[in-house]
């Protein structure tokens, strides 16, 4: 079993297609098919279930994907170690939309300035999707709502967010969920942690939440609220950055719904030089977890 075979396997697992993986790796599909078949023969198992036009990981494939991610991380760590422990190579980071927009720009710029040999790639998505990508080895670390209760993950708190409910201007004071019972809710996709927090807020008072309008950006979310389309939950830090914030009413929430904590999370035991440098930068020092 060679690293080249594992890279091909990893790409096919992520893309779900040999053709798309070949395009990504700049190889011909027949070459990938041959290498993949050789890997399956060496291991004596099928790594994929062939379903129509898409390849799905078999149980054995899911196990190998986890080990492949660990091996890639160890490879990068070994490379950094022999080069003096300096961060180098690929570093795939995931983040919630609001965190990426508000907290990360200056930190990303500083990371690139300090560690030009690192190819840092940022992916934004709801917390649930980010955690799934982390567990699947597609991301090295994620900034998500926490803390998380997963045996294979560990992390540190990084940012505290104050959460508020926003409604159209002129809306009466909102003291609890009953004051917006039945109102349409403007939120991200179901696996967004802030959407789950809002659902829990309604459930805590046994109040039914209105229909959900799914939006893919905070700018669009606020615009819908301004237009009277519904109510939304967002961090104060995000709201303060948006044009049009003066055109909505802002309502404080009672504890435990008034605050959210953003954690940096990674797979247990997988702290390489790139992640160590990122943690140090977030915490305001040159290195961490030494």
SULFENJO-V129153 format. One record per pair of residues at least 24 apart in sequence whose C-alpha atoms are under 7 Angstrom apart, sorted by sequence separation. I is the first residue (numbers start at 1). J is the second residue. If there is no record, write none. Layout:
i=I j=J
i=I j=J
This chain:
i=8 j=32
i=177 j=201
i=177 j=202
i=185 j=210
i=187 j=212
i=189 j=214
i=181 j=207
i=182 j=208
i=183 j=209
i=184 j=210
i=185 j=211
i=186 j=212
i=187 j=213
i=188 j=214
i=9 j=36
i=91 j=118
i=97 j=124
i=181 j=208
i=182 j=209
i=183 j=210
i=184 j=211
i=185 j=212
i=186 j=213
i=187 j=214
i=188 j=215
i=87 j=115
i=89 j=117
i=90 j=118
i=91 j=119
i=92 j=120
i=93 j=121
i=94 j=122
i=95 j=123
i=96 j=124
i=97 j=125
i=177 j=205
i=181 j=209
i=182 j=210
i=184 j=212
i=185 j=213
i=186 j=214
i=187 j=215
i=188 j=216
i=88 j=117
i=89 j=118
i=90 j=119
i=91 j=120
i=92 j=121
i=93 j=122
i=94 j=123
i=95 j=124
i=96 j=125
i=178 j=207
i=186 j=215
i=5 j=35
i=87 j=117
i=88 j=118
i=89 j=119
i=90 j=120
i=91 j=121
i=92 j=122
i=93 j=123
i=94 j=124
i=95 j=125
i=96 j=126
i=177 j=207
i=5 j=36
i=87 j=118
i=96 j=127
i=5 j=39
i=186 j=221
i=198 j=233
i=94 j=130
i=17 j=54
i=1 j=39
i=16 j=54
i=17 j=55
i=16 j=55
i=16 j=56
i=13 j=57
i=186 j=230
i=94 j=139
i=184 j=229
i=185 j=230
i=186 j=231
i=187 j=232
i=93 j=139
i=184 j=230
i=185 j=231
i=186 j=232
i=92 j=139
i=93 j=140
i=94 j=141
i=95 j=142
i=96 j=143
i=183 j=230
i=184 j=231
i=185 j=232
i=92 j=140
i=93 j=141
i=94 j=142
i=95 j=143
i=96 j=144
i=145 j=193
i=183 j=231
i=91 j=140
i=92 j=141
i=93 j=142
i=94 j=143
i=95 j=144
i=10 j=65
i=201 j=257
i=168 j=225
i=167 j=225
i=168 j=226
i=168 j=228
i=197 j=257
i=6 j=68
i=129 j=191
i=128 j=191
i=167 j=230
i=127 j=191
i=128 j=192
i=167 j=231
i=126 j=191
i=127 j=192
i=166 j=231
i=167 j=232
i=126 j=192
i=127 j=193
i=165 j=231
i=166 j=232
i=126 j=193
i=165 j=232
i=166 j=233
i=69 j=137
i=165 j=233
i=164 j=233
i=165 j=234
i=66 j=136
i=163 j=233
i=164 j=234
i=65 j=136
i=66 j=137
i=163 j=234
i=164 j=235
i=163 j=235
i=164 j=236
i=162 j=235
i=163 j=236
i=161 j=235
i=162 j=236
i=174 j=251
i=169 j=247
i=171 j=249
i=173 j=251
i=169 j=248
i=170 j=249
i=168 j=248
i=169 j=249
i=167 j=248
i=168 j=249
i=166 j=248
i=167 j=249
i=166 j=249
i=167 j=250
i=166 j=250
i=165 j=250
i=166 j=251
i=164 j=250
i=165 j=251
i=164 j=251
i=165 j=252
i=164 j=252
i=164 j=253
i=164 j=258
i=163 j=258
i=162 j=258
i=163 j=259
i=162 j=259
i=163 j=260
i=161 j=259
i=162 j=260
i=161 j=260
i=160 j=260
i=161 j=261
i=160 j=261
i=159 j=261
i=160 j=262
i=159 j=262
i=157 j=261
i=158 j=262
i=157 j=262
i=158 j=263
i=157 j=263
i=158 j=264
i=156 j=263
i=157 j=264
i=155 j=263
i=156 j=264
i=155 j=264
i=156 j=265
i=155 j=265
i=154 j=265
i=155 j=266
i=153 j=265
i=154 j=266
i=153 j=266
i=154 j=267
i=153 j=267
i=154 j=268
i=145 j=260
i=146 j=261
i=152 j=267
i=153 j=268
i=145 j=261
i=146 j=262
i=147 j=263
i=152 j=268
i=145 j=262
i=146 j=263
i=144 j=262
i=145 j=263
i=143 j=262
i=144 j=263
i=143 j=263
i=144 j=264
i=143 j=264
i=142 j=264
i=143 j=265
i=141 j=264
i=142 j=265
i=141 j=265
i=142 j=266
i=141 j=266
i=140 j=266
i=102 j=237
i=102 j=238
i=98 j=238
i=91 j=274
i=87 j=273
i=88 j=274
i=86 j=273
i=87 j=274
i=85 j=273
i=80 j=273
i=77 j=272
i=77 j=273
